[in-house]
Each structure stands twice: as structure tokens, then as C-alpha cells.
Amino acid sequence: MARARAPDPGRHWPRHPGPILDWLIGEARRLPDGGAVLRGLGERLVAAGLPLRRASFHIRTLHPQLFGMGFYWQRGSDEVRVFEAQHGIEATALFLQSPMRLLFEGAAAVRQRLDLPDAELAFPLYSELRDEGLTDYVALPMSFSDGKVHGTTWSSDRPGGFATGDLAQIEDLLPAYSLLLEIHLDRRIAINILDTYVGHRAGERILEGQITRGSGQTVQAAIWFCDLRGFTALSESRGRDETLDCLNRFFDCMAGPVERHGGEILKFIGDAMLAIFPLETEQACARAVQAAIDARSAMAEHNEELCTGGQEPLGFGIALHVGEVMYGNIGAVNRLDFTVIGPAVNLASRIEALSRVLDPNILVSDAFVQRCAGLPCAGAFRSVGTHRLAGIARPVELFTLPEADL
């Protein structure tokens, strides 16, 4: 790390940071996210006389895909750039050759003067910042209440960089700043967990306060029910890790198209998946149809890979139905599930079970086909006859979809 020249003791902020601290513990708490806090803080620090060109914070979060996130603000910009770091980044050169790694490993601070002619620039980032005209870089740790260390960085473009008083003022603000970021991180983690385990729409309802048993609403929806064929035999013939990988690959083929076309996955039940497409627009059923076609195509590609590797292809079934469902909290006093129930859900499950007997792997109810009248997909259905379903009073005519995409 380069040794900084002694700062001019006369270079300091023209005003005390009290108003900024008051803002952090007051008005800033109402900002929507950490990015807005960073932008607001950066603008106020510059207005107070701090020679700040760029600032960022880096948090490690609880997320199934992400190791952490970085938020970057630059003076004169209204935008805060967000960088998402995937799991595994810890082993990459991008992370290993970053000063942020030193903070995560316990460094009390990292500083690099960029304007000294004899400066030894230990990380590629330093060269990039110097080329942008920056003169000083400081990284400081932020410790949250759970003991986990996150990081924040501050860069100047003033000749000579930050004065000692400048850095003291930043350090004085860090406790309030980190507390506010922790509040936003906790909310982000809560949203991530709810999105992951109950779905985005259900998660929103839970955060809005729909957490009492029996709370919910009645909605009209297209219902998707699918499962993997022969999973019991598959799990008995393969090891745990191979079985889990097989199941996850199947759900990738099913869940991706559902989410891409606006459906909401409600739950995974062993080797089955339940999802809905709320009938908020006339196109909801058409989107469900296209999701089923895309899922079938994804399974065809996956099965081709399996066969190439000498493995047996996987069978599956998808059922589409439409009807009224109760969407809300169901369960025991201390253990609830946010899901859908109702006769329409039961019928979708019965239809999917029948796909094990009939040849097509996509079966669609007559009610669903009637709902598609007038849509481009209406002419794509082919009847496979009328059938009696267990526990269902009326016979149901079932349809399938051609192999060609719509």
C-alpha cells in the first residue's frame, strides 16, 4: 500500500457533518433501498465539501444464486449501478485480486494513493481508477449486528486525495450508515427468502400482512400441475446426489417457462409442481399454453442429453385447467402454507394423473379450452376423448397440444 503524504491540516470540511448524521437517522430511513441511501449520502457529502468522486458499498446476502451485491455511485450521476456477484465468485480472479477481499478477511482498512508517482498498485482496480482521474481510494469495513463484515469504498479526484479530517468524518458517519444499510439488507433477505420459498406474489402478500390463518382471496386462475414419471424407481436406483440433480434439472425445465410466461410457482410436492396463471388478462391462458410447450421442448433437449450420455430419458406429465381457487393461508396454528385450494386444483391433479395412462404428456381440460376461445391458441387443441376422473362427478373431455410450437 502506498504511503500517503502528510495532509494539509487546513484542508477539512467547511461544515460539521451533524446535518448529514441527522439525515441518516431520520429522513433517509424512508428511502426505498440501499442504492437510494448511497446516492443521497454521496450528494450530501459533496455538498458539504468532501472531495468525493465515487462511493460504493458491498454486501454479502442470503440468496440462492447470489454471493453478494455491489452498489456504485459517482458524482454527477443520478443512477446507482448494481453489480450482482454469483456464488463461486470467491474463487475467481475478480474477487481474489480485489481490495474488498482484504476487508472480508479482516483488514481494518485499505487505502491506496493513486496520484503518487512511485505508487505500487497491488490490484488491477487501482490502475482503472487512476486512469479515470482518481487520486485516492479508501475501503472501510462495516460490521452488522450478526457479526458479518461488509464493505464500503470512497474515492477522491482532488489533488492530494482525502485529508485526515475527511476520513475521520466518513468514519464518524459509518455506524449510522451501516445500521441503515443493515435494515435494507434484512428486508432484501426477507424478500429473497419469500420469493424463493413461496413465490413473488405470495411473498408480497405476506409482507403486506396477510399472515393469519384463513386470510386470503378467491381468484380465477389457470392451474398448472406437473410431475416426473418413475421418480420412485429412479430414486431407488441412483444415489442421493444424482437423484437430487435429476429432480432439480426436471424442475428447471418446468419452472423456467412458467416464470418466463408470467406464472407463479406455489409449491413443489416431491416430484410434482403446482403453479397458477391468474386470469388478470385474456392472455393468461395463452401464456400457460406457451409455457407448457416450452417446458416440453426443454424436456426434449434434456432427454437428448441423457440419451447421449447413455441414460434413460425422463417421462413427465403436465395438466392445464382453469377455475376458481382460494388463494391464501392454510395450515396449523403455528405452521402455515400460502397456497391455493379448491375443486379446480383437485381436478387439475386428477387430469395430470391420467397422463400416465394416456399417451400425450400435456393434457388440457375442456374448461380451459373453452376459456381459450377467440385466442390464437384456440385451434391448437386436439381431443383425446371424454374421461371419468376419480372423485369428479362429471365426465371431462380432455385435449392435448400438437408437437409443433404455436
N, C-alpha and C positions, 0 to 999 in steps of 0.2 A: 504494500500500500504506500503511495507517495506521501512524503512528509509535507504538511501544509505550512506555508509561510505564516508567521505571526500576524493575525488580523489587526487592522487599524482599530484601536479601541473606540474611535469616534464613529465607526460605522455600525449603526444599530437602528432598530425600528424607531420611527418618529413618534409612534403612539404605543401605549401599553396594550397587550392583547386581551384585556378584560372583556371588551365587547364581543370578540370572537369566541371566547370561552362562554360568555352568556348565550351566544347564538347556538353553540354546540349543545348546551344542556337545555335549551329552550326551543326555539323555532325549528332547528334542524331535526328535531325528533319527529316532526310531521312530514318530513320528506319521504318520498315513496321507496327509495332504495339507497344502497351504499354509493352507487355511482353519482346520484344527485348530491349526496353529502360531500363527496370528494370534490365535485365541481364547485359547490358553494363555498367550501373551505378554501380551495385554491384561489378563487376570485377574491375572497375577503383578505387572505394573506397578502396577495399582490397589492390590493388597495391600501393595506396597512403599511406597505413599504418593503415587504420581504422580496428579495431578488429571486423570485421563484419562476422558473420557466416550465417545469414539468413535475408532476407528482403522481404517485400510484400507490395502491395497496394490493396485497396478495394474500388470499385466504385459502386455507385448506378446508374443504367442505365434505359433508357426508352425502355422497351421491353415488348411484350405481355405476355411472360412466365417468365421472369427473374426479380427479385428484384434487383440483383446486381451480381458482379463477383469479385473474388479474384485471384490475381496472386502472386505466391510464387517462390522466387529464393533462392538457397542455394549455398554457396561457394563450388567450385569444380564441380558443375553440369552445363552442357550445356543446360539443359532443364528448362523451366519455367512451373510450374504446375498451371493449371487453375481450379478454382472451380466456378461452376455456382449455384447461390442461387435462388431458385424458389420463386415466390410470396407466402407469407404466412410464410416464414422463420422467420419473425419478431416476431411471436408468439411461436416459438419453443425454447426449452432449449438451443440448439446450439447457437442461437443468444442472448438470454437473459443472458446466462452465458458466454458472450464473452466481452473482453475489448473493442472491436470495437463498441459495443452498447454505451459505455460511450462517445466515440468520436462523434457518431451520435447524442447523446443527448446534446452535447455542451461542453464536457470536453476539456480543453486547452491542456492536455497531460495526458498520462497514463504511469507510469514507475513501473516496478517490478524487484527488485534484486532477482535473483534466487539462489545465492550461499551463502546467509546468513543463518546460522543455525536456527535462530529464525524467519525466514520469514513466514508470514501468506499468503498463496497462495489463493487468493479470487476466482480464476477462474480455471476450470479444465485444460485449456490450459497451465497455468503456470507449473503445475505438469508434463505435457507432455514435455514441453521444458526443464525443469530441468533434466528429465530422459534422454534426448538427449545430455546432457552435456552442455547446455547453462547456462550462468551466469547472463545475463541481458536482459531485454525486455523493449522496449520503443515504444509507439504508439503515433503518432502525426497526427493532422487533416490537411487536405488540403482543402482550400476553393476555389471553382471555380468561374468564373465570374458571374454565375447565382445565387450565394449565397449558393448553396448546398454544404454540407460538406461531404467529402470523407475521407478515412483514409490510413495511411501508417505505417508500423511497421519495427523495426530494432532490431536485436538480436545479442548478442555477446557471444563468448565462452572463452574469456580471463579471467583469474582470476581477480576479482575486477570489471569486466564489463567495460562499457564505462567511459571514463574520461569526465569531464565537457567540455573540448575543443573539444572532439569528437562530442558530441551532438550539440555544437554550430556550428560546421562545417556542420552537417546534416541540421540543421535549416536554415543555410545560403543558402543551395542548394535547399530547398523545393520550394521557389517561382518559380524558373525556371523549376524544375522538375514537379510541379503541372500544370504549363502552358502547358508543352509538353504533359502531360497525358490528359489534357482537349482537346487538339487538336485531339488526337487519339480517345477519348471518343466521341467527336462530330461526327467524321467520322463514328465510330461504330454505333452511334444512327441513323445517316442518312441511313446507310446500313440496319439497323434493320427495320426502317420505310418503306424503299423502298421494302425490301423483304416481309414485312407484307402486304403492300397495293397494290403493282404492281407485285410482284414475283421477284425471284432472277435474272433471265436472263434480264428481263426488267429493273430492278434496276441497274444492271451493265451497261447497255447501257445508262441509264440516267446519271449515274455518269461519264461515258466517254464523255458526252457532247451532246448526241442525245436528245436535249430538244426543238428544233424548230419545229413548226407545219409543218407536211408533211414529216419530216425526218423519215427514216425507210428503210426497205428492203423487197424484195419478197422472201418468203421461201416456201418450200414444207413441209407439216406437216400433221400428223394425228390429226384430230379435235375431241375433246370430248365435248359433250353438254349434261347436265343432269338437271332435275328439280324434285321437290317434288310434288306429286299429292295431290289435295284437300287442298292446303295451305290456300286459301281464306276462306273456311268453317272452317278450323281448327283455324285460327286466330280470327274468329268471335265468336267461342265457348269457347276459352280459354283466360286467362289473358295474359297481356303483357309478364311477365317474363316466363311463361310456354311456350308461343309461341316462344320466342327467344331461349329458351333452346331446344325446339323441332327442330327448324331450325339449330341451332349450332350442335346438335347431328347428324342430317342428313348430314351436310357438313363435319363433322368429318369422317363419313362413306365413303364419296365420295373423299374428298381431300387427306386423308391419303394414299390410294392406288395409286392415281395419282402421288403424290410426291415421294412415295417409288419406283415407277417404272420409274422415270425419266421424268414425265410430268411437265409442267409449268402451274399453275393456273393463268389465266389472269384477271378474274373478277367474282364477284358474282352479279347476277342480280335478286334481290328479292329472290325467292326461286330456282333460276337456277344458274348453274356454267359453265363457259367456260374455257377450257384448251386445250393445244396443246402438241403434242409429235413431236418435229422437226425431220424430216427424215434424221438425221445425220448418222445413221447406218441402216442396213437392219432389225435390230431387233426392230425398233421403233414401228411398228405396232403390233408386238407380245407383246411388253411391254404394249401397250394401251389395248390390249385384256385381258391380265392378270390383269391389273388394274380394268377393268370392272367386271371381275369375282370376284376379291377380294372385290370390292365395293358391289356387290350383296350379297356375303357371310356376309359382315359386316352388311348390312341392315337386313338380315335374323336373325342374332343374336340380333340386336336391336329390331326388331319386336317381337321376342320371349320374350324379357324382358318386352316390352309394354303389351303384352297379359297376361303375368304372373301377371302384376300389374293391370289388368282389363281395359287396354286402347286399343283403336283401333290401328291396325298395320298401318304403313305408306306405301303408294304407291310411286313409283318413275319410272323415265324413263331415259335411257342412250342411246345416239346415238353416233356412231363412223363413221367418214367419213375421206377421205383423199383428199388433193388437194393443190392448190397454194393459199397463202394468203399474204396480205400486212401487215407487222408487223412493227408498228411504231406509231408516234404521230398523233392523230386526235382530233379535237375539236375546241373550240373558241380561240380567240387570247390569253386570259388570263386564260383559263381553259382547260387543255389538258388531254387526256387519252392515255396511252400506251397500245395498244391492237392489235387485228387482225381483218381485214375486208376482204370481198371478196365473190364471189358467193359460194365458198366452205363452208364458215361459214354459209351463209343463208341456204344452203342445209342441213347442219347438224342440224340446228334449226328446219327445216321442218320435218326431219326424227324423231327427238325426239318428236315433237308434235303428230306424227302419233302413237307413242307408247301408247298414251292414248286410242286409238281405238283398236289397235291390242293387242293380248294377251301378247306377250313377253315384258319384261321390258328392254331388251337390243336389240337394232336394229342397224344393220350394213349395210352400203351401198355396192352396187356391186363394186364400185371403190375401196373401202377398201379391200374387199375380193380378188379382182384381185391383189392388192398390196401384199397380204399375200401369193401368190403362191410360193411354194417352202419352206415355213416356217413350223415349226411343228404344228402351229395352223391352217393351211390351211384346214384340214379335219374336223374342229370343227363346221363349219358354216352350218346352216340349212335354206333353203329358205322359206320365208313366202309370196312369190308372188311378182308380179310387180305392182307398185302403181303410181298414179298420185299425185304429190305434188304441193301445191299452189305456183304459181309463177315460177315453174320449167318446162321448155319446154319438156324435155324428160321424159318418164316413167323410174322409178328407181326400179330395183329389190332389195328387202331388205332381209336381213338374220338375224338370231338370233343365240345365243350360247346355247349349252346344259347346263343343270343344273350341271352336273358333271364338276369338275375342269379339266383343261388341264393336 
